[in-house]
Amino acid sequence: MIVGVDVGTSVTKAQLIARDGRTTPAHEARSTLYTLPGNRVEQDMDEVIGTVVTVVRAAVADAAQLDPHEPIEALALTGQGDGLWLRDAHGRPVGRALSWMDGRAAPVLDKWAADGTAQEVHRRTGAGMFPGAAGPLLAHLAAHEPERLEAADVAGYCVDAIAQRFTGERTVDASDASVPFLDVARRTYDDEALELCGLGRWRGLLAEPAPPGALFGLLPKVAAELGLPAGLPVSAGPFDIPACGFGSGLERVGEGNLIIGTTLACQVLSDDPAPGAGDEAAGMILATPYQDRYLRVMPAMIGTAGLDWLLGMLGVRIEELDALLAQSPYGAAGVTALPFLSTSGERAPFVDARARGRLDGLSPLTGRADLVRALCEAVAYSARHCLETLGVDGAVTACGGGARSGEWGRIFAGVLGRDVHVREDAVGIRGAARVAWRALGVAAEGFGAAAEGRVARADDEAVAFYEDGYHRYLDTLETARRSW
């Protein structure tokens, strides 16, 4: 069995997973998200690592419940990507970590968008940058707090910060390193992209990506703290988006996955590492643990956070969502929405910090159900926009908190014009465990079958209705982008 850990933005989870896919209940611990003036969003690295220790210890104590005769074979880590987690040579934090939600570097990105830097980096690496990506954050610190960079030995991410503390290794998973400076086909950094961003001087802060199948040994002191044997193999990645893709069952080129969480991450498995000609400088191409396989990703800023805001405004509990959606017809009785409700704007399938949401078609007859359905339909339209931009050509899976809604799942299926296979159980941890077992050379034959979930069916009437609705959405979006 494997101890799987998923370090989210504010919640860390851990549980055991067996080779046949069975799991123990997840243990959770919360960490603090510091939202500060100047669009700054930070985390305390030591606190986050403390949450990992807490949940791993709790998960290890459950081993007898899963199988008292099977040993724990590895510790598999996944978690939030992007942001900037500066450490010294001993893995200690150099100031608080800068979250992927941080917006302090927006002026840097505005400048790069205006002078063509962002587009050229995207052309070279396939990485569309946004304010919370490592490139703009490094450039902001180089201009405003160079002493922090001088004090740092590594500019990395959440998962490799934990791996360094647990194993002593200065490393990074290729999926994390992909954004924004990695040539994903060669798995080496593109020095020209660094120079374009004025960051050539700081090239030494970037840890070299670990090769596929890399495992590291758990340090004795840390092992004792976690209740695990010293030297236990540790797998450090991929980060949460690709981990969810592989945990959901992505196997064939063209298959897609939706992570309907706080934000909406859309991804498609590909055998082509090059960005398409004429692409907007949005999205990313990630290296994966599998030879000649890449993930083309559109990590949209919309998702359940916007829905939570609307439900809160209307005084509706999330448990009432399905019943409310069922009360409103296709098209929400004429109400339409643009779902861009993040203060950071949007980053996929286009980048615009000024993007904002709206509701149209209101009348005195509009009810709460219509408002909620309009927003849920708009998120599904955006998902189709992302997946079509990525070139989806196969089965689509969905996971995340929003995927638990049966009615919303049917909206996604209708808008996408295909059945959506919903995965609900420990998807990110499953993906991380799958990678760890592959690195160990261990077969886990029953793993995929145990991860099967329900299917949201695409109703013919809904597909026909939403085909027209989707094209109206695109027309409205094009007009809105000129006015923001």
VMD Tcl script that draws the C-alpha trace (Angstrom):
set ca {
  {0.00 0.00 0.00}
  {1.01 3.64 -0.43}
  {0.53 6.73 1.73}
  {-0.80 9.39 -0.62}
  {-0.69 13.09 0.23}
  {-2.44 15.95 -1.59}
  {-1.40 19.42 -0.39}
  {-4.15 21.78 -1.48}
  {-4.14 25.56 -1.26}
  {-5.63 25.53 2.23}
  {-6.32 21.85 3.05}
  {-3.84 18.96 3.16}
  {-5.20 15.42 2.83}
  {-3.61 12.01 3.29}
  {-4.87 8.45 3.08}
  {-3.70 4.95 2.35}
  {-4.38 3.36 -1.01}
  {-3.96 -0.34 -1.81}
  {-2.87 -1.90 -5.08}
  {-6.46 -2.91 -5.80}
  {-7.62 0.70 -5.39}
  {-9.19 0.46 -1.94}
  {-8.60 3.46 0.32}
  {-8.90 4.44 3.95}
  {-10.84 7.59 4.89}
  {-8.92 10.80 4.23}
  {-7.39 12.75 7.09}
  {-7.33 16.53 6.70}
  {-5.47 19.48 8.19}
  {-5.91 23.14 7.29}
  {-3.19 25.69 6.65}
  {-3.45 29.48 6.65}
  {-3.81 31.50 3.48}
  {-2.63 35.06 4.14}
  {-4.48 37.58 1.95}
  {-2.66 40.90 2.23}
  {-2.75 44.40 0.70}
  {-1.30 44.78 -2.77}
  {-2.99 41.59 -4.06}
  {-0.50 39.50 -2.09}
  {-1.45 35.93 -1.13}
  {1.08 33.98 0.94}
  {1.57 30.80 2.95}
  {3.89 29.77 5.76}
  {5.99 26.88 4.43}
  {6.69 25.44 7.87}
  {2.99 25.44 8.70}
  {2.15 23.66 5.44}
  {4.83 21.02 6.05}
  {3.43 20.62 9.57}
  {0.02 19.76 8.12}
  {1.66 17.05 6.01}
  {3.26 15.52 9.09}
  {-0.08 15.57 10.92}
  {-2.11 13.85 8.21}
  {0.57 11.31 7.28}
  {0.87 10.17 10.90}
  {-2.91 9.78 11.05}
  {-3.02 7.86 7.76}
  {-0.20 5.50 8.81}
  {-2.19 4.62 11.92}
  {-4.95 3.28 9.63}
  {-2.74 0.63 7.99}
  {-4.27 -2.29 9.86}
  {-7.75 -1.28 8.66}
  {-6.76 -1.57 5.02}
  {-4.59 -4.69 5.14}
  {-2.59 -5.74 8.22}
  {-0.39 -8.02 6.10}
  {0.66 -5.52 3.43}
  {3.60 -3.15 4.04}
  {3.64 0.54 3.21}
  {5.71 0.69 0.02}
  {6.09 4.43 -0.59}
  {5.03 7.96 0.25}
  {3.46 9.65 -2.81}
  {3.24 13.46 -2.81}
  {1.12 15.76 -4.94}
  {-0.24 19.24 -4.33}
  {-0.78 22.77 -5.55}
  {1.38 24.03 -8.41}
  {2.71 27.43 -9.52}
  {3.51 30.21 -7.07}
  {7.03 30.60 -5.67}
  {8.43 28.72 -2.67}
  {11.91 30.13 -1.94}
  {14.24 28.00 0.21}
  {17.83 28.11 1.39}
  {20.31 25.25 0.94}
  {18.85 23.45 3.97}
  {15.28 23.64 2.71}
  {14.29 26.41 5.13}
  {11.90 29.09 3.86}
  {13.22 32.44 2.69}
  {10.15 34.41 3.67}
  {6.60 33.22 3.18}
  {5.75 31.26 0.06}
  {4.00 33.25 -2.67}
  {0.76 31.48 -3.62}
  {-0.37 30.76 -7.19}
  {-3.25 33.12 -6.27}
  {-0.85 36.03 -5.66}
  {-1.43 39.07 -7.86}
  {1.49 41.38 -7.00}
  {3.23 40.63 -10.32}
  {0.30 41.73 -12.51}
  {2.16 44.88 -13.69}
  {5.09 42.71 -14.78}
  {2.77 40.54 -16.83}
  {1.05 43.60 -18.33}
  {4.43 44.84 -19.52}
  {5.39 41.44 -20.94}
  {2.06 41.18 -22.74}
  {2.51 44.67 -24.23}
  {6.09 44.17 -25.44}
  {5.59 40.61 -26.73}
  {7.66 38.84 -24.07}
  {4.76 36.70 -22.86}
  {3.90 35.63 -26.40}
  {7.51 34.72 -27.21}
  {7.91 32.66 -24.02}
  {4.66 30.87 -24.87}
  {5.96 30.19 -28.38}
  {9.15 28.67 -26.98}
  {7.80 26.65 -24.02}
  {4.02 26.46 -24.45}
  {3.54 28.15 -21.07}
  {1.03 30.94 -20.80}
  {1.97 33.05 -17.81}
  {-0.33 34.69 -15.28}
  {0.44 36.85 -12.20}
  {0.84 33.84 -9.87}
  {3.26 31.97 -12.15}
  {6.90 31.66 -11.16}
  {8.22 33.86 -14.00}
  {6.39 37.10 -13.14}
  {6.86 36.48 -9.40}
  {10.61 36.03 -9.81}
  {10.80 39.20 -11.90}
  {8.81 41.14 -9.28}
  {11.14 40.01 -6.47}
  {14.22 40.73 -8.58}
  {13.00 44.31 -8.96}
  {11.60 44.92 -5.46}
  {13.18 42.38 -3.05}
  {16.42 41.14 -4.63}
  {17.80 40.34 -1.19}
  {15.32 37.45 -0.95}
  {16.62 35.93 -4.14}
  {20.19 36.47 -2.98}
  {19.42 34.54 0.23}
  {17.74 31.67 -1.61}
  {19.29 28.48 -2.97}
  {16.20 27.26 -4.82}
  {13.10 28.89 -6.29}
  {10.62 26.04 -6.38}
  {7.10 24.95 -5.65}
  {5.03 23.38 -2.89}
  {5.63 19.69 -3.60}
  {9.40 19.94 -4.03}
  {9.62 22.08 -0.87}
  {8.11 19.18 1.07}
  {10.30 16.66 -0.76}
  {13.43 18.62 0.13}
  {12.48 18.75 3.81}
  {11.63 15.03 3.89}
  {14.49 13.65 1.78}
  {17.18 16.34 1.61}
  {17.01 16.34 -2.19}
  {17.13 19.56 -4.22}
  {14.77 18.54 -6.98}
  {11.54 19.39 -8.81}
  {9.01 17.36 -10.75}
  {9.00 18.08 -14.48}
  {5.30 18.97 -14.35}
  {5.97 21.83 -11.91}
  {9.10 22.91 -13.78}
  {7.13 23.10 -17.04}
  {5.71 26.53 -16.19}
  {7.08 28.73 -17.56}
  {10.68 27.98 -18.56}
  {10.96 24.27 -19.40}
  {11.44 22.85 -22.87}
  {9.12 19.93 -22.09}
  {10.32 17.73 -24.95}
  {13.98 17.90 -23.79}
  {13.13 18.34 -20.07}
  {15.70 21.13 -19.81}
  {15.24 24.83 -19.16}
  {15.05 27.19 -22.11}
  {17.75 29.73 -21.30}
  {16.48 32.10 -23.99}
  {13.08 32.24 -22.30}
  {14.79 33.14 -19.02}
  {16.78 35.88 -20.73}
  {13.66 37.28 -22.38}
  {12.19 37.74 -18.90}
  {15.40 39.31 -17.57}
  {15.98 36.35 -15.26}
  {19.16 34.82 -16.68}
  {21.07 35.90 -13.58}
  {18.81 33.73 -11.41}
  {19.00 30.56 -13.52}
  {20.86 28.78 -10.72}
  {17.82 28.97 -8.45}
  {15.93 26.51 -10.65}
  {16.39 22.90 -9.57}
  {16.96 20.42 -12.38}
  {13.84 18.35 -13.09}
  {13.90 14.80 -11.75}
  {13.93 12.08 -14.42}
  {10.76 9.99 -14.89}
  {10.47 7.34 -12.22}
  {12.69 9.14 -9.70}
  {12.32 8.06 -6.06}
  {14.02 9.55 -3.00}
  {14.71 8.11 0.45}
  {12.96 9.34 3.59}
  {15.42 10.87 6.07}
  {15.66 8.96 9.40}
  {14.61 11.93 11.56}
  {11.60 12.68 9.37}
  {10.70 9.00 9.13}
  {10.52 8.75 12.92}
  {8.28 11.82 13.03}
  {5.94 10.35 10.41}
  {5.86 6.83 11.83}
  {7.43 5.37 8.69}
  {10.67 3.43 8.08}
  {13.83 5.37 7.23}
  {14.73 5.21 3.58}
  {11.11 4.61 2.48}
  {10.79 5.62 -1.21}
  {9.25 9.06 -1.74}
  {7.65 10.04 -5.05}
  {7.43 13.83 -5.42}
  {4.89 14.62 -8.10}
  {3.29 15.31 -10.46}
  {1.47 18.35 -9.06}
  {-2.28 18.24 -8.50}
  {-3.63 18.99 -12.01}
  {-1.76 16.19 -13.84}
  {-2.16 13.92 -10.80}
  {-5.94 14.31 -11.08}
  {-5.76 13.63 -14.82}
  {-3.93 10.33 -14.37}
  {-5.95 9.46 -11.27}
  {-9.10 9.91 -13.35}
  {-7.83 7.46 -15.94}
  {-6.28 9.50 -18.76}
  {-4.48 6.96 -20.94}
  {-5.09 7.67 -24.64}
  {-4.07 10.69 -26.69}
  {-7.05 13.02 -27.10}
  {-8.80 12.07 -23.86}
  {-9.80 14.96 -21.62}
  {-10.33 15.67 -17.94}
  {-12.17 18.43 -16.07}
  {-11.27 19.33 -12.49}
  {-14.35 21.22 -11.30}
  {-12.87 22.72 -8.16}
  {-12.33 26.21 -6.80}
  {-10.99 26.83 -10.28}
  {-11.75 24.87 -13.45}
  {-8.76 22.98 -14.83}
  {-9.24 21.43 -18.28}
  {-6.61 19.08 -19.70}
  {-6.08 16.80 -22.69}
  {-3.46 14.08 -23.11}
  {-1.24 14.73 -26.13}
  {1.79 13.33 -27.95}
  {2.76 16.79 -29.25}
  {4.82 19.12 -27.01}
  {4.57 22.16 -29.32}
  {2.03 24.98 -28.87}
  {-0.29 25.38 -31.84}
  {0.32 28.18 -34.33}
  {-1.74 31.24 -33.54}
  {-2.55 30.17 -29.98}
  {-3.20 32.93 -27.47}
  {-0.48 33.01 -24.83}
  {-2.67 31.02 -22.45}
  {-2.62 27.59 -20.87}
  {0.38 25.35 -20.47}
  {2.02 22.20 -21.78}
  {3.25 19.89 -19.04}
  {5.85 17.16 -19.07}
  {4.47 13.94 -17.57}
  {5.98 10.79 -16.04}
  {5.31 8.98 -19.32}
  {7.61 8.96 -22.33}
  {6.37 11.09 -25.26}
  {3.17 12.03 -23.45}
  {2.27 15.59 -22.47}
  {-0.69 17.32 -20.92}
  {-2.12 20.35 -22.64}
  {-3.83 22.31 -19.86}
  {-6.16 25.29 -19.60}
  {-6.40 26.18 -15.87}
  {-9.32 28.61 -15.93}
  {-9.88 30.85 -12.90}
  {-13.63 30.16 -12.86}
  {-15.17 27.25 -10.96}
  {-16.94 26.53 -7.71}
  {-15.61 29.72 -6.08}
  {-17.90 31.82 -8.28}
  {-20.82 29.49 -7.62}
  {-20.18 29.69 -3.86}
  {-20.29 33.49 -4.12}
  {-23.63 33.43 -5.93}
  {-25.17 30.87 -3.58}
  {-24.04 32.98 -0.63}
  {-25.59 36.11 -2.17}
  {-28.86 34.22 -2.65}
  {-28.84 32.55 0.77}
  {-28.72 29.06 -0.75}
  {-26.83 26.10 0.77}
  {-24.64 24.00 -1.50}
  {-26.75 20.98 -0.55}
  {-29.68 22.62 -2.37}
  {-27.80 22.97 -5.68}
  {-29.20 19.93 -7.49}
  {-32.80 20.70 -6.52}
  {-32.37 24.32 -7.59}
  {-30.86 23.43 -10.97}
  {-33.74 21.04 -11.64}
  {-36.25 23.88 -11.15}
  {-34.92 25.92 -14.11}
  {-35.16 24.78 -17.77}
  {-32.39 24.56 -20.37}
  {-31.21 28.11 -20.97}
  {-32.25 29.27 -17.47}
  {-35.48 30.92 -18.70}
  {-33.50 33.33 -20.87}
  {-30.88 34.31 -18.30}
  {-27.27 34.05 -19.50}
  {-23.97 34.64 -17.73}
  {-20.28 35.23 -18.18}
  {-18.62 33.33 -15.31}
  {-15.45 35.39 -14.79}
  {-15.78 36.10 -11.06}
  {-12.13 35.99 -9.99}
  {-10.51 39.25 -8.87}
  {-7.49 38.10 -10.92}
  {-9.53 38.02 -14.13}
  {-8.99 35.03 -16.40}
  {-5.99 32.99 -17.53}
  {-7.52 30.32 -19.83}
  {-8.38 29.95 -22.65}
  {-7.31 33.62 -22.77}
  {-5.42 35.88 -20.35}
  {-7.03 39.13 -19.22}
  {-6.74 40.48 -15.68}
  {-9.73 42.76 -16.43}
  {-12.15 39.92 -17.20}
  {-15.33 40.20 -15.16}
  {-18.60 38.30 -14.85}
  {-22.10 39.40 -15.74}
  {-25.72 38.26 -15.84}
  {-28.02 39.16 -18.75}
  {-31.66 38.62 -19.59}
  {-33.04 39.42 -16.13}
  {-36.72 40.24 -15.59}
  {-39.17 40.35 -12.67}
  {-39.91 36.70 -13.50}
  {-36.30 35.62 -12.91}
  {-35.89 33.32 -9.92}
  {-32.95 32.14 -7.88}
  {-32.89 28.85 -9.79}
  {-32.49 30.72 -13.09}
  {-29.53 32.73 -11.80}
  {-27.76 29.65 -10.49}
  {-28.45 27.61 -13.63}
  {-27.22 30.43 -15.88}
  {-23.90 30.55 -14.03}
  {-23.51 26.74 -14.07}
  {-24.23 26.68 -17.81}
  {-21.68 29.45 -18.39}
  {-18.97 27.49 -16.54}
  {-19.79 24.48 -18.73}
  {-19.55 26.65 -21.87}
  {-16.12 27.83 -20.72}
  {-15.08 24.21 -20.17}
  {-16.05 23.38 -23.75}
  {-14.16 26.47 -24.97}
  {-11.05 25.25 -23.12}
  {-11.33 21.63 -24.25}
  {-11.90 22.57 -27.88}
  {-8.89 24.89 -27.76}
  {-6.87 21.98 -26.37}
  {-8.06 19.61 -29.10}
  {-10.08 17.06 -27.12}
  {-10.83 13.97 -29.19}
  {-11.92 11.19 -26.88}
  {-13.58 10.34 -23.59}
  {-13.91 13.06 -20.93}
  {-13.69 12.49 -17.19}
  {-14.55 14.92 -14.40}
  {-13.53 15.21 -10.77}
  {-13.47 17.82 -8.02}
  {-16.14 19.16 -5.69}
  {-18.38 20.44 -8.49}
  {-18.45 16.98 -10.08}
  {-20.46 15.71 -7.12}
  {-23.55 17.52 -8.43}
  {-25.56 15.20 -10.64}
  {-27.52 18.04 -12.24}
  {-24.42 20.10 -12.99}
  {-22.80 16.98 -14.42}
  {-25.71 16.63 -16.84}
  {-25.25 20.26 -17.87}
  {-21.57 19.58 -18.63}
  {-22.49 16.48 -20.64}
  {-25.10 18.39 -22.65}
  {-22.76 21.30 -23.38}
  {-19.85 19.02 -24.31}
  {-22.11 16.81 -26.40}
  {-20.75 13.62 -24.84}
  {-21.06 11.49 -21.72}
  {-18.86 12.60 -18.84}
  {-17.32 9.91 -16.61}
  {-17.29 11.24 -13.05}
  {-14.58 10.22 -10.57}
  {-15.20 11.15 -6.95}
  {-12.76 9.28 -4.71}
  {-9.23 10.51 -3.92}
  {-8.45 11.33 -7.54}
  {-5.27 13.35 -7.01}
  {-3.92 10.81 -4.53}
  {-4.76 8.00 -6.96}
  {-2.74 9.74 -9.65}
  {0.24 10.27 -7.37}
  {0.07 6.64 -6.20}
  {-0.14 5.41 -9.78}
  {3.08 7.26 -10.61}
  {4.78 5.92 -7.47}
  {3.85 2.32 -8.26}
  {5.13 2.71 -11.79}
  {8.44 4.00 -10.39}
  {8.59 0.99 -8.06}
  {7.96 -1.37 -10.96}
  {4.83 -2.65 -9.22}
  {1.68 -3.70 -11.04}
  {-1.61 -2.49 -9.57}
  {-4.07 -4.40 -11.73}
  {-7.25 -3.54 -9.88}
  {-6.41 0.12 -9.52}
  {-8.36 1.49 -12.48}
  {-11.49 -0.54 -11.86}
  {-11.71 0.62 -8.27}
  {-11.57 4.23 -9.42}
  {-14.66 3.92 -11.63}
  {-17.50 6.29 -10.82}
  {-20.84 7.27 -12.31}
  {-21.60 8.58 -15.79}
  {-23.35 11.88 -16.56}
  {-25.26 11.13 -19.75}
  {-25.56 13.55 -22.67}
  {-29.28 13.94 -23.40}
  {-30.03 14.50 -27.12}
  {-32.40 17.40 -26.43}
  {-29.84 19.08 -24.16}
  {-27.05 18.60 -26.71}
  {-29.11 20.27 -29.45}
  {-30.12 23.18 -27.20}
  {-26.64 23.81 -25.84}
  {-25.04 23.71 -29.29}
  {-26.79 26.98 -30.10}
  {-26.24 28.30 -26.59}
  {-22.50 27.70 -26.81}
  {-22.12 29.76 -29.99}
  {-24.15 32.58 -28.45}
  {-21.83 32.42 -25.43}
  {-18.78 32.78 -27.68}
  {-20.33 35.78 -29.44}
  {-21.12 37.44 -26.10}
  {-17.60 36.74 -24.85}
  {-16.00 38.26 -27.95}
  {-18.03 41.45 -27.48}
  {-17.27 41.61 -23.75}
  {-13.53 41.23 -24.30}
  {-13.52 44.43 -26.36}
  {-15.28 46.33 -23.58}
  {-13.31 45.22 -20.49}
}
mol new
graphics top color blue
foreach p $ca { graphics top sphere $p radius 0.5 }
foreach p [lrange $ca 0 end-1] q [lrange $ca 1 end] { graphics top cylinder $p $q radius 0.2 }
display resetview
